[in-house]
Every structure is written in structure tokens, then in C-alpha cells.
Amino acid sequence: MSKVKVCLRHISELFLYEYYCLGDDEYEISGDDTLTEHKSRAKELLAAADYANSQQEWISANLDNPVDMESILGIILCCKQLGDVDGEYKYTTESYNYCCTRAELAAYYRNLGWYYLEKYKPEVASACYMYSNYFEESQQAAAELEFLEKAIGKKVTKKDLKQIQKILDDNDIPTQANPVTLALLYRAAQEASEAGDSQQALDCYRMVFDLTADEEIGRIISEMES
């Protein structure tokens, strides 16, 4: 049986890939960095507003590394430009499992906001945009909220955190990082540390801390940095 060839370069990617993507297949890690080539070409095409071909390059990158968030976000951006609402939603919901930083979670909620805006659900869309700002404030979220206000002809009512979370809960939208992903990153950190790769261990602990602000993880990071 032939093995799936993937371009994984970090222990965190290995853990995410084996849990979320592998199934019953066997895989081998490619010796060539095909991922960077596809991503570079995708960015060139994106800059030229060739969204269809850019998306194909992003998809090729995603096939090489299914857990790479930059590739997934590239696909999502092209879906928006091409008006592919269902495709945008598919990749956005899949991206949740691979959000390893607050910035990536913020992008996840912004992308959900775009979807619900396209589906004429302004309350859910505005909740997603506002919630994204709790993870990382962005001009994009602010611009989308402004566009939303123009579309519905009225100001978006400000909501506190509990009100926003209730709207998300009512629409089956998670309100925190995937706990399975956090557990995988923590285990990856431990395994990297045991293997003597302190840099990759530190990377993983930092991702967990970024998403949780856990004091114990913060202490481990401080000890490793000193």
C-alpha cells in the first residue's frame, strides 16, 4: 500500500496531522519542501487578483500539509473573492481544529462572521466579528462590522462578553480553543522536551499559553527561557 507523502516540519504539525487527518493510512514526510513553493506561487497569483488559480495553489499546499493554517486561510480568502459561500464555510469550520494561536482563532471568528453575513444572519455575524476582537483586534473585523451596519441600515448593538457567547452557543459555535488541540499541543511539547528539542517544545508551550494563559504553562516557559 502506497504511503501518503506530507510536508510536515514541526512536532505540533505531526500531532495535529496524525490525530485529525491520518485515518487508517500510512504516511511519510517529504524530503522536499513543496509547501513553500505552492504558497509563494499562490501569493503571486493572489496579488495579481487571479483568485481561481491562486486557490488551486493554496489547495495544493493544503494537500501537502493539511494542518497548515496559512494555506487554509488562503483557500478561504479565495472562496470569499470567488463568492463560494459554502466552500468558505467548509474550510472555516475545518480550520477550528488547527487554530493554535489567538490570532488564528480571531481569523476563525472573522471568517464565520463573513459566512453568516452572506447568509443574512446579521446578529450572528456581528457576534462573530465582535468575538474575534477579544482574541485579536483587527481593522478587518471593524470594517466588516461597518459594512454590516450599512447593509442592515442601523447601528450594531454593543454586547458584553456573556451576551456574545450566548449567541454563539445558541448557534453551535465554539467559544474557546478546541480542548483536543490544546491537549495535542501539550503532549507535543512534552515529547519534544523528552527528545531534547527544547525549541520545538517551547514553541508548543507558547501556543498553549497563548490560548489559555495557564499559569503552570507560563511557569514552564519561564524556566525554559531562563
N, C-alpha and C positions, 0 to 999 in steps of 0.2 A: 504493500500500500504506500502510495507517494505521500510525502510529508508536506504540510503547509509551510511555505517559506515566509517568514515575517522579519521585519526590520525593527527590532526592539533594542534599545540602547541603555535602559536603566532598570534597576531591580523593581522599581514601582510599576513599570510597564509590564514586566514579566508576571507579577502577581495579579494585576488587573486583567491581563490578557488570558491567563490560564483560568481565572475564575469566570469571567464574563463571556469569553469568546470561543474558547477552545473546543468544548464539547468532547466528543469521542475521538477527535482527530489527533494525530501526532504532528509536531511542528519542529522546525529547525530555524535557527537565527541566521539570517542572511549575512554573508561576509561583506557585501557591498551596501553602501548607504544609498539606496534607491529613493528613500523617503525625501531627502533634501532636494534631489533633482526634480521630483514631481512638484514639490512645494514651491521651488523657485520659479518653475515654469508657470504654475498656477497663479502666482503673484504677478508675473509679467502680463499674462492674459487678463487678469483682473484689472490691472492698471490701464489696459487697452479697452476696457469695457466689453471684452469678449467673454461674457459670463457662461455661455454654454460650454465652451472649450476649457475655460478655467475650472468649471465644476468637474469636468472629466479628469483633469489633472489632480484635483483635490480628492476625487473618488479613488483614483489610482494610489494616491498617498495613503488613503484610508484603508485600502486593501493591504498595503504593505505594513501598516501599523494601525489597527482598528481602535486603539485606545489613545491615539494622539489627538489632543483637543484642538490644536491649531487646524488640523485637516478637517475635523468635523465642523468647526466654526466656519471654515472656508466654504464647505459644501452648503451650510445653512445660509450664508451670505448670498451665495449664488442662487439658491432657491428663492430667496426674497426678491432678488433682481429679476428672476425669470417668472415670478408670480406663481411659483409652485407651493401653494399653502400647505397641502398635505405632506409633501416631501419635507418642508421646513419643520413641520410638527414631528414627523417621524424621527428625523435626526436630532431634533431638540430633546425629545423625551429620552432617546438613547444616550445623549451626552451627559445626562444627570449622573450616570454611574461613573463617569470619568472625570467629574469635577473634583480637582484635588487642591484648589485654592479658592479664596474668597472671590477673586477676580473672575474665575471660571464660573462660579455659582451665580455671580451677578450677571454674566453673559447668558446663562441658562434662563434666568427670570426675564431678562430683556427679550430674549427670543420667544419665550412663551407669551409675553406681552404683545409682541407683533402678531402672533398667531391669533390670539383672542380678539385683537383689534380687527383683523381681517374677517373674523367670524362674527363681527358685530356684537361683541360682548364687552362693552366699554368698562363696566365695573371690574370685571376680572382682569382685563388688560391693564387698567390703571393700578390695580393692586399688585400685579406682577412688576410693573415699572417702579412703583414706589418701594417694593420689597427689594428689588435689585440694588437700590441706593443704600440699603442697610449693609450690604456687603461691599459695595464699591460705588461711590458716587460717580456719575458719568454724564457728559454732555448729551450722549445719545439718548439716555433714558429721559432727560429733561426735554429734549427735542421731541421725542415720541409722545410725551405727556402733553406738550403744547399742541402737537398735531391732533391728538385725541380730543382735546378741548375744542379745537376748531371744527372737528368732524361732528361732534355732538352738540355744538353750539352753546356750551356752558362750561363753567369752571369745574375742574375735578375737585371733589370734596376731599380735604385733607383727612387722613385717618391715622390713628395711632397704631402701634405695632400689633396689638391684640386684634384690632378690627381687620387689619390687613391679613393676618394669619388665619382668621376665621373664614374670610372669603376664599383664601387658598385652600384651606381644609375642606370647605364645602364643595370645592371643585376638584378634589382629589389631587391637589398639587402639593408635593412635599415642602416642608418649611425649614428643613435643615439638610446638611450634607448627608449623603447616603451612609448609614452606620456600617454597612458591609464594606464599603470603600474605605472608610476610616480604619476598620479592623485590618483590612488587607495592607494598607499603608503602614500601620503599626507593626504588623508581622514582617513586612518587607524591611523595615528599619532594623528590627531585631536580627533578622537573618544577615543583613549586610554587616551589621556590627559584629556578629559572630564570625563572619568570614573575613573580618579585618578591613572592610571597606568603610571607613569612618565617614567619608564624604557622601556616599550614597545613603548611608544610614542617617546622616544629618539632614540630607535633602528630604527624606521621608518623614522624619520627626518634625521638620519645619512645616511640611504640608499639613500634618495632623494638627499642629499647634495653630496654624493659620486659620483652620476651620473650626477649632474647638476652644482655643485659648486655655487649654487644660494646664493647670499649674504644675502637675507632675511632669508632663511633657516639656514644659518650659524649663524645669529644673534640669532634666536630662540634657536639653540643648545647651544650657549654660555650662554644664560640666564638660560637655564635649567641645565646646568652643574655647574653653579655658585650658 
